[in-house]
Amino acid sequence: MASSCSGSHPNAEGDGGGLHVLAVDDSVVDRRFLEKMLKQSEYKVTTAENGLRALEYLGLLGGAEEGNNCNDSDLKINLIITDYCMPGMTGYELMKKIKEISHLKEIPVVIMSSENIPTRIEKCLEDGAKEFMLKPIRQADVKRLKCHVQSLKHPNHGMLSWKISVDSKSET
C-alpha cells in the first residue's frame, strides 16, 4: 500500500535514528524478520507476540489506562507496527484500544497483513492507521516508517515521543 510520505529524510536512507518501534506479530518467523530489518535501519525494537502482550508492555492492562508513572526505566515508543491477523486480538482491535487512551493516541500505528482485502485496508486507514503494509515487508517499507514519526514534530521540542512505564520488561 502506498505511503502518504514522499521522499526520504535528509539523514542516511533507512536510518531509524534511534527511534523506538513496538513490533507486534504472532508469527515468530515474521516477528524476527521484521525485528532484523528494523534493527538494520537503526531502529530500537521491542517485540510482542500478540495484542495482549503489546497492551501489557504499554501499561494498559490491570487498570493502568489513565496514566503511567514515569521513572528511570521509562521507554519511549515512537511507532507501533502490528500484524492484522492474530489470535485473541487483531491488529485493528489493538490500534483501536491504543487510540482510546489519551496519552497514547498520537503514537503512529502501522498495520501489516499478507491478505490484500481492500475493505479491511480502507477501514484500518479510516480509523487511525497511518499506513497498511502488505507482507512480506521489504526494506523499502521499513524506510518509509520514519516519515510517520517525522510528521509529529513539535515546533519547540523536536520530535514528540511517548513515555511508557516499564516494570521489568526486557527488550528482544
Backbone bond lengths (Angstrom), bond angles and torsions (degrees), N, CA, C in turn:
res aa  C-N    CA-C-N  psi(-1)  N-CA   C-N-CA  omega(-1)  CA-C   N-CA-C  phi
1 M - - - 1.450 - - 1.514 108.26 -
2 A 1.263 117.40 135.49 1.457 121.72 -177.12 1.518 110.89 -68.60
3 S 1.283 114.59 144.60 1.451 121.46 178.75 1.513 109.46 -89.11
4 S 1.326 115.77 153.88 1.452 119.53 175.20 1.520 110.68 -82.14
5 C 1.333 117.15 -4.13 1.454 121.60 179.79 1.508 109.45 -91.32
6 S 1.300 116.06 143.81 1.455 118.80 176.89 1.514 109.47 -129.03
7 G 1.301 115.07 152.71 1.451 119.81 179.32 1.508 111.28 75.01
8 S 1.320 115.67 -174.03 1.453 119.81 179.15 1.511 109.52 -126.82
9 H 1.298 115.25 162.73 1.450 122.13 178.22 1.525 108.32 -66.64
10 P 1.314 118.93 149.62 1.451 120.44 -178.28 1.531 113.56 -60.09
11 N 1.330 117.86 -24.65 1.460 120.17 177.17 1.514 109.18 -71.92
12 A 1.310 116.23 -178.99 1.465 120.66 -179.83 1.515 110.33 -55.35
13 E 1.328 116.05 140.47 1.455 120.39 -179.97 1.510 110.42 -58.09
14 G 1.330 116.39 135.23 1.448 120.76 177.24 1.508 113.74 79.84
15 D 1.315 119.16 -0.38 1.452 122.34 -179.33 1.520 109.15 -72.82
16 G 1.322 115.88 112.29 1.454 120.93 179.54 1.511 112.43 -73.20
17 G 1.326 117.20 -13.66 1.451 121.16 175.24 1.514 114.42 57.58
18 G 1.321 118.26 27.85 1.453 121.24 179.36 1.517 114.05 79.79
19 L 1.318 118.01 8.05 1.459 120.21 176.98 1.522 109.24 -63.33
20 H 1.324 116.04 143.81 1.459 121.58 -176.00 1.530 110.25 -102.11
21 V 1.327 115.33 120.96 1.458 122.54 -178.52 1.522 109.49 -112.28
22 L 1.327 116.37 132.71 1.460 122.34 169.89 1.519 106.33 -96.66
23 A 1.339 116.70 113.96 1.464 122.75 -177.82 1.523 109.07 -105.70
24 V 1.342 116.39 123.61 1.460 121.74 -175.08 1.522 109.54 -120.32
25 D 1.335 116.59 120.85 1.464 121.59 178.19 1.518 108.53 -159.34
26 D 1.324 116.88 134.06 1.465 120.50 -179.51 1.523 112.66 -76.75
27 S 1.310 118.33 -19.62 1.462 122.27 178.86 1.529 109.57 -83.48
28 V 1.333 116.30 119.09 1.462 120.64 179.55 1.526 110.59 -58.61
29 V 1.324 116.40 -43.62 1.467 120.73 -178.72 1.527 110.52 -62.43
30 D 1.330 117.13 -49.75 1.466 120.33 -179.92 1.529 111.54 -63.76
31 R 1.328 116.62 -40.05 1.463 121.07 -179.03 1.536 110.71 -63.43
32 R 1.325 116.29 -45.94 1.473 119.85 179.59 1.522 111.71 -66.84
33 F 1.331 116.59 -38.38 1.466 120.98 178.11 1.525 110.30 -62.99
34 L 1.334 116.55 -46.74 1.459 121.23 179.15 1.530 110.40 -63.09
35 E 1.321 116.20 -43.86 1.464 120.35 178.96 1.533 110.75 -59.02
36 K 1.316 116.60 -43.99 1.467 121.03 179.86 1.529 110.95 -61.88
37 M 1.329 117.00 -45.41 1.469 120.07 179.96 1.526 111.49 -64.45
38 L 1.329 116.75 -41.33 1.460 120.09 179.02 1.526 110.99 -63.68
39 K 1.320 116.54 -43.42 1.467 120.05 -179.88 1.526 111.48 -66.52
40 Q 1.335 117.10 -34.42 1.470 120.12 176.40 1.526 110.98 -63.02
41 S 1.314 115.99 -26.70 1.465 121.05 177.71 1.523 111.60 -95.15
42 E 1.321 116.12 16.08 1.460 124.27 174.87 1.524 114.64 66.55
43 Y 1.316 116.70 28.63 1.459 120.47 171.18 1.520 108.36 -85.19
44 K 1.315 116.33 147.38 1.455 121.31 168.45 1.522 104.19 -84.85
45 V 1.332 118.22 133.47 1.463 120.85 -172.22 1.522 111.15 -126.91
46 T 1.311 115.30 133.14 1.454 122.91 167.88 1.520 105.53 -120.78
47 T 1.338 117.11 135.20 1.460 119.93 -178.52 1.521 110.98 -113.47
48 A 1.319 114.40 154.47 1.464 122.29 174.40 1.518 107.13 -139.33
49 E 1.335 116.57 142.09 1.465 120.28 -175.50 1.519 114.07 -86.66
50 N 1.329 118.04 -6.24 1.463 120.18 176.91 1.525 109.62 -165.00
51 G 1.325 114.91 174.41 1.452 120.25 -177.97 1.515 113.87 -63.37
52 L 1.331 117.24 -37.98 1.462 119.79 179.67 1.521 111.50 -65.01
53 R 1.331 116.93 -40.62 1.472 120.18 177.08 1.526 110.51 -64.09
54 A 1.323 116.67 -38.31 1.465 120.12 178.00 1.529 110.17 -63.80
55 L 1.330 116.72 -44.50 1.466 120.25 178.04 1.522 110.98 -62.93
56 E 1.318 116.45 -39.19 1.463 120.98 177.24 1.529 109.71 -61.79
57 Y 1.319 116.44 -46.10 1.461 120.76 178.82 1.530 111.12 -60.05
58 L 1.318 116.04 -39.27 1.465 121.24 -179.34 1.525 112.84 -77.04
59 G 1.334 116.91 -4.18 1.456 120.83 179.02 1.511 113.58 79.58
60 L 1.334 117.52 25.13 1.463 120.68 -175.76 1.520 113.65 -101.30
61 L 1.298 118.30 7.27 1.464 120.40 175.98 1.517 108.60 -108.17
62 G 1.322 116.73 147.90 1.458 120.36 178.84 1.511 113.69 81.03
63 G 1.345 117.02 27.93 1.461 120.32 174.84 1.520 114.87 79.15
64 A 1.322 118.24 18.43 1.468 120.73 -178.55 1.523 112.40 -90.24
65 E 1.336 117.13 15.98 1.460 119.98 -172.87 1.522 114.23 -61.67
66 E 1.307 118.06 -31.59 1.454 119.29 -171.53 1.515 115.30 -87.10
67 G 1.290 118.01 3.29 1.461 117.66 175.74 1.498 112.01 152.04
68 N 1.287 114.60 147.21 1.450 121.61 177.87 1.514 108.09 -112.33
69 N 1.325 115.86 140.66 1.452 119.82 174.15 1.514 108.37 -79.68
70 C 1.307 116.72 120.26 1.459 120.83 -177.60 1.519 109.23 -82.49
71 N 1.341 115.22 137.27 1.451 120.72 176.56 1.516 109.25 -143.41
72 D 1.327 116.93 -168.81 1.463 120.71 -175.36 1.513 113.86 -62.67
73 S 1.328 118.12 -22.54 1.465 119.65 -178.37 1.529 112.24 -93.58
74 D 1.336 116.62 14.67 1.472 120.30 178.94 1.520 111.11 -61.42
75 L 1.305 114.90 144.43 1.454 121.43 173.26 1.513 107.10 -121.36
76 K 1.299 116.20 144.79 1.459 120.80 178.46 1.518 108.23 -103.05
77 I 1.321 116.05 125.77 1.461 121.68 176.65 1.524 107.15 -101.39
78 N 1.323 116.17 123.70 1.460 120.53 -179.90 1.520 112.77 -99.41
79 L 1.353 116.93 -21.50 1.458 120.59 -176.86 1.521 108.85 -161.99
80 I 1.322 116.42 146.46 1.466 122.15 174.99 1.517 107.48 -119.29
81 I 1.332 116.24 129.88 1.464 121.24 173.62 1.520 106.69 -120.68
82 T 1.332 115.95 126.34 1.460 120.09 -174.46 1.520 111.98 -134.71
83 D 1.320 114.61 145.06 1.457 121.26 172.18 1.524 107.61 -68.53
84 Y 1.317 117.03 149.68 1.461 120.07 177.35 1.521 110.80 -79.08
85 C 1.324 116.77 -52.86 1.470 121.76 -174.10 1.521 111.17 -89.51
86 M 1.330 115.74 103.26 1.460 121.56 176.28 1.520 108.03 -138.69
87 P 1.332 117.73 147.71 1.463 119.88 177.90 1.528 111.27 -68.66
88 G 1.316 115.97 144.45 1.460 121.12 176.71 1.516 114.38 87.84
89 M 1.302 117.27 -47.23 1.464 122.10 -178.39 1.526 108.15 -154.23
90 T 1.309 116.73 124.50 1.466 119.55 178.39 1.528 109.80 -74.96
91 G 1.311 115.64 164.92 1.455 120.28 174.69 1.522 111.34 -62.24
92 Y 1.321 116.34 -33.39 1.464 120.96 176.54 1.531 110.22 -62.93
93 E 1.338 116.81 -46.22 1.468 120.62 179.21 1.529 111.30 -63.80
94 L 1.326 116.47 -38.47 1.464 120.83 176.48 1.525 110.04 -61.14
95 M 1.326 116.73 -47.19 1.460 120.87 179.08 1.530 110.64 -58.80
96 K 1.316 117.45 -45.07 1.468 121.04 -178.90 1.526 110.85 -60.95
97 K 1.329 117.67 -41.64 1.471 120.83 178.46 1.526 110.89 -64.23
98 I 1.317 117.05 -42.06 1.463 121.12 179.06 1.526 110.16 -63.66
99 K 1.324 117.30 -41.81 1.464 121.53 -177.67 1.534 112.47 -69.57
100 E 1.340 117.69 -15.90 1.467 121.45 177.64 1.527 112.52 -79.96
101 I 1.319 117.99 -15.02 1.459 122.40 -174.50 1.528 109.63 -99.22
102 S 1.320 115.84 120.85 1.465 120.43 -171.74 1.522 113.91 -55.88
103 H 1.321 118.49 -42.20 1.465 119.13 -176.06 1.532 113.36 -82.36
104 L 1.333 117.93 -1.89 1.467 121.27 179.00 1.524 113.40 -118.21
105 K 1.325 117.41 -14.28 1.468 119.98 -168.49 1.521 114.70 -62.83
106 E 1.331 117.99 -21.14 1.464 119.85 -179.93 1.526 113.12 -88.16
107 I 1.331 118.25 -5.15 1.464 119.79 177.03 1.526 107.74 -66.66
108 P 1.320 118.18 125.06 1.465 120.03 178.14 1.531 110.60 -63.97
109 V 1.330 116.11 134.72 1.464 122.19 177.12 1.525 107.94 -118.20
110 V 1.329 115.51 127.96 1.459 122.63 176.25 1.520 106.95 -114.05
111 I 1.323 116.32 130.62 1.465 121.20 179.55 1.517 108.43 -107.59
112 M 1.336 115.21 141.32 1.468 120.40 178.86 1.521 109.13 -129.33
113 S 1.334 115.47 151.89 1.461 120.69 179.70 1.519 109.69 -159.75
114 S 1.319 115.34 154.62 1.469 119.85 174.13 1.525 110.37 -87.80
115 E 1.326 116.72 -8.34 1.465 121.61 -178.57 1.530 110.34 -99.51
116 N 1.314 116.01 122.05 1.458 122.19 179.47 1.527 108.66 -93.77
117 I 1.329 115.70 84.05 1.463 122.18 -179.16 1.531 107.44 -113.63
118 P 1.345 117.21 102.23 1.466 121.00 -173.52 1.528 114.91 -52.43
119 T 1.328 118.84 -41.15 1.468 119.71 -179.28 1.527 111.05 -65.45
120 R 1.321 117.16 -37.09 1.472 121.55 178.05 1.529 109.81 -66.78
121 I 1.318 115.73 -45.66 1.466 120.82 -179.75 1.525 109.89 -60.00
122 E 1.334 116.13 -47.32 1.464 121.43 -179.61 1.524 111.29 -60.07
123 K 1.330 117.37 -44.14 1.465 121.16 -179.40 1.528 111.17 -63.09
124 C 1.321 116.69 -43.24 1.470 120.43 179.05 1.525 111.08 -60.97
125 L 1.325 116.58 -45.30 1.462 120.79 -179.21 1.526 111.71 -67.83
126 E 1.324 117.03 -40.22 1.467 120.84 178.86 1.523 111.79 -64.77
127 D 1.330 116.56 -33.44 1.463 120.61 -174.75 1.523 114.26 -94.53
128 G 1.338 117.60 8.87 1.456 118.06 170.72 1.509 118.52 128.96
129 A 1.330 118.80 -10.47 1.466 119.09 177.49 1.526 108.86 -67.34
130 K 1.329 116.82 136.84 1.465 120.79 177.95 1.515 111.35 -74.61
131 E 1.334 116.08 -28.86 1.451 120.76 -179.87 1.519 108.25 -160.58
132 F 1.333 115.76 155.15 1.467 122.79 173.97 1.520 105.67 -123.37
133 M 1.327 116.11 117.25 1.467 121.02 -177.55 1.516 110.17 -108.42
134 L 1.320 115.31 139.67 1.461 120.24 176.78 1.522 109.98 -90.95
135 K 1.331 115.11 135.38 1.467 121.07 175.81 1.516 108.82 -77.91
136 P 1.290 119.00 151.68 1.465 125.28 2.28 1.531 110.77 -75.84
137 I 1.332 114.69 140.54 1.455 121.12 178.33 1.528 108.30 -70.82
138 R 1.316 115.07 135.90 1.464 120.78 179.91 1.529 109.71 -110.26
139 Q 1.304 116.12 165.28 1.463 120.29 179.61 1.529 110.86 -59.65
140 A 1.321 117.74 -34.51 1.471 120.76 177.44 1.532 110.69 -62.14
141 D 1.341 117.32 -35.36 1.467 120.81 176.72 1.526 110.25 -65.12
142 V 1.323 115.73 -43.56 1.467 121.14 -179.78 1.525 110.37 -62.08
143 K 1.312 117.29 -39.34 1.468 121.30 179.69 1.525 111.61 -62.72
144 R 1.323 117.01 -30.76 1.472 120.74 -179.36 1.520 112.63 -74.28
145 L 1.313 118.51 -19.47 1.463 120.63 -175.29 1.524 112.87 -59.53
146 K 1.313 116.40 -36.99 1.463 120.30 -175.07 1.527 112.33 -59.31
147 C 1.314 117.55 -33.69 1.464 119.63 -177.44 1.527 111.96 -64.93
148 H 1.332 117.49 -24.82 1.467 119.38 178.92 1.518 110.95 -69.94
149 V 1.320 116.70 -31.40 1.454 120.67 176.91 1.522 109.86 -83.14
150 Q 1.331 117.75 -36.21 1.464 121.73 179.45 1.523 111.27 -59.74
151 S 1.317 117.52 -29.59 1.466 120.60 -178.75 1.522 112.38 -72.26
152 L 1.325 117.80 -6.54 1.462 121.46 -177.86 1.521 113.00 -105.58
153 K 1.319 117.48 24.26 1.463 119.46 -178.87 1.519 110.35 -66.39
154 H 1.303 115.14 138.72 1.457 122.92 175.73 1.529 106.70 -97.59
155 P 1.309 119.09 134.97 1.462 120.34 -173.35 1.530 114.59 -59.61
156 N 1.316 118.81 -31.01 1.462 120.36 -176.05 1.516 114.73 -106.19
157 H 1.301 117.75 -16.76 1.457 119.68 -172.42 1.516 113.74 -121.65
158 G 1.314 119.36 13.82 1.462 120.44 -179.84 1.507 110.34 71.14
159 M 1.303 116.36 -147.15 1.452 121.03 -175.65 1.524 111.41 -74.93
160 L 1.312 115.70 131.63 1.450 120.19 175.34 1.517 109.72 -72.29
161 S 1.292 116.54 147.44 1.459 120.85 172.60 1.516 106.91 -146.09
162 W 1.284 115.35 164.93 1.440 120.45 -175.33 1.508 108.77 -118.46
163 K 1.341 116.00 128.91 1.455 119.77 179.83 1.512 108.93 -84.85
164 I 1.301 114.10 132.39 1.448 121.29 178.92 1.515 107.05 -120.68
165 S 1.311 117.06 121.57 1.452 120.50 178.87 1.519 109.22 -76.64
166 V 1.310 115.42 128.72 1.455 120.78 -177.80 1.513 108.41 -122.73
167 D 1.320 116.10 126.64 1.455 119.67 178.26 1.517 109.62 -72.82
168 S 1.314 116.42 -83.09 1.465 119.62 -179.00 1.510 110.12 -132.36
169 K 1.323 116.46 38.95 1.458 120.60 179.49 1.516 109.27 -74.76
170 S 1.324 116.34 145.14 1.464 119.43 178.32 1.510 109.40 -111.09
171 E 1.316 115.04 148.99 1.459 120.37 176.57 1.502 108.88 -83.24
172 T 1.336 115.22 152.59 1.458 119.64 175.72 1.492 109.24 -115.71
